[in-house]
Amino acid sequence: MAKVKTKINEPEKTNIKGRFIVLAAIAIFISIVYSYKLRWLGDDIFIGLRYVQNFLDGNGLVYNKGEKVEGFTDFLWIMLISFFSWMKCNPLTTVQTLGIVSAVGTLTIFSVIIYKISSRLAIFIIPFVTLALALNYDFNTWSTSGLEASFFSFLLSSSFYIYFFSAFLEKKKLVLSGLFICLALLTRPDTLLILFVANGLIVLYHLINKNSIPKIISLLFLFNLSIIFIYIPYFIWRYNYYGFIFPNTYYDKLGNESLFSKGFYYIWLYFKPHFISFLILFLPPFIFFPILKNKPLLKLKEFLSDNWNAAYATCIAIVYSYLLGFVAKVGGDFMYARFIIPIAPFIYFIIFYSILKLSKPTYLNIIFVLLLCGSFVETKLRLAIFQALDKNGKEITTLNRDIADERYVYTSYFKIEEEIKLGKAIHRAFDGINAKLLIRGGQACMGYYANFPYVQEFHGLTDTLIAHSVIKTRGRIGHEKHGTTEYFQNKGIHFLFNRTPLSKDQFKYAQLDVPPYSIRTEIITYNNVIIGQLKQRLGDGFKYTDFQAYLDDYIQNKLPLETKEALKADYDNFYLYYFKHNDDKVREGIFLSALAKI
């Protein structure tokens, strides 16, 4: 590491501090402005907001009243939103504000960490980690997504700071850092891997230092105190409430299986434009190979005796374990960078500390500035990885092997502002009508504002039967499972709006005219009461096939000419669409009689 000065006068110390604070403040300001400029909301947060709505309405922590399905993974994030919603804060403003505040918290934590290192060395070092994060397009993008990525990163960063860089005594460090790990686990279940690695590192460190087993157990107890007294009671409650060990989304997204080929591509796709991050592969070996060359145990013990060296080694262990044991294993995600951004601060810290150990003090800031200049190139490359040419040679933004630039999707294709307006318009049309809605990809926002008594999510995020179903062929991560038309009809789901129809039957197609929208509609199950209510309310604004009249025409003109097989197929279709959900014994009896006679 850069050589420590033996003496530093007070004016020089003040000068270093002043310059550092100015640069860190500029970096944080850049991040706030950048995040605000990129602000957006991902569709998935609206699944969480429906849970919040039902929770505050006294229906329990459920997506649909009466169905206990854990269709979220971010319990603590949901509770935070619930608290501010209970305080009458706008939930959309809340999630974006909390995201930016969390990002600022992370930036502040790493600014303090770099400053402490700089102060101990008595040299001025620019706040590299803070600046690198502030210039990272995806770090700022996910700050305002509405999802928990930024908050999760803040909790992990807080635990890291408390244990390695705070002035607390060891026991207090263990308890407080363990508390923030517990909060992170309440926010994202993949923290289990980080918790396991952290416990393993504590054991390893104290074994290297030849501490007694009773002492190690007592230290582990302190570190896991919050897990024992907060998380375990919470886990017992949620297991009894929802009935499964993991959230429903874990089973729906096949978290219990492995898909390393897609997972490694997901990681590669992040590192490819964010090429500075590749240094975590190349720099650490130059530090650890000399340690492991001769008398490795003794040298490792000496290396880890410095608390900040231990922090560096911990960062490497956590980042590598998380990338390989979680991100790569589960196949990554369909949302670009989402799973990697929470550990981005630790990636930059590894790079920072590696350079600090390998370079002379004179060159430190030059190297850091050059790397930061590369951030501008990174942003350009980042935006290019989703660019392609259509058949006419026009440049378009598209998927990259099933991975989406999620922000672009919801600011260009399915604009959240428009989805909100559409959802509110549909709610006006259906308010007071006991209908059930099916939502497909990108429609959680519309479903939230349409506010039907029952909303069915197509891919099974809020449905245990779909989530626990078996698939034979892996596909796009997070979209591999879905319900069938027959399943939705058996559940009595009524409508699907503005998406590719499930059926080719023309009689199931309809149109809702709710100014200013003409909404393409598929009737999944035909309910006489609901259809009548809509017709009375919308008049000519509801265009549909009167299925009773359709059946009468079929019975008169087509039924006598059908073969038994064709008639049986049509009856089965009509049964799930109509007869199962309406009391029409006369028409159904005609079909049954005809089938019996053939």
Secondary structure, 3 states (H helix, E strand, C coil): CCCCCCCCCHHHHHHHHHHHHHHHHHHHHHHHHHHHHCCCCCCCHHHHHHHHHHHHCCCCCCCECCECCCCCCCHHHHHHHHHHHHCCCCHHHHHHHHHHHHHHHHHHHHHHHHHHHHHHHCCCCCCHHHHHHHCCHHHHHHHHCCCCHHHHHHHHHHHHHHHHHCCCCHHHHHHHHHHHHHHHHHHCCCHHHHHHHHHHHHHHHHHHCCCCHHHHHHHHHHHCHHHHHHHHHHHHHHHHHHCCCCCHHHHHCCCCCCCHHHHHHHHHHHHCCCHHHHHHHHCHHHHHHHHHHCCHHHHHHHHHCCHHHHHHHHHHHHHHHHHHHHHHCCCCCCECCCCCHHHHHHHHHHHHHHHHHHCCHHHHHHHHHHHHHHHHHHHHHHHHCCEEECCCCCEEECCECCEECHHHHHHHHCCHHHHHHHHHHHHHHHCCCCCEEEECCCCHHHHHHHCCCEEEECCCCCCHHHHCCCCCCCCCCCCCCCCCHHHHHHCCCCEEECCCCCCCCHHHEEEEEECCEEEEEEECCCCHHHHHHHHHHHHHHEECCCHHHHHHHHHHHCHHHCCHHHHHHHHHHHHHHCHHHCCCHHHHHHHHHHHHHC
